[in-house]
């Protein structure tokens, strides 16, 4: 079990994660920075802040809950209508819920795609994934 003292609770949690799909393997670094008195909790993948706002849409880490045994993260993304290769796509959303078991490193992700170009290319509905994460070794 991991017990966090108040001083340690504010430290970012850094994981090395691996996603495998068919013959493709992707490794990435996932950092979860707990909320402080002045800033909401943040999530980073390979150094990229998942809170993104630009003309291509917006993505927001809605909630981050850290317990002794589990990390829960919810993310929402919105994409405006767009045209690609002469095809017009409507607005779309992706809602993602991530659960990480802190003792085993097992990451479970559920993504719900609704509308937009992603729905047309990946299919609409909820897809679930399982990945494996580890804490990097300290020097």
Protein Blocks (a to p, Z undefined) as FASTA:
>chain_A
ZZddfklmmpccdddddddehjbccddddddddddfkbccdddeehiafbdcdfkbccdd
fbacddfkbccdddddddddddeehiacddddddddddddfknopacdddddeejjklmm
nogajddddddddddddZZ
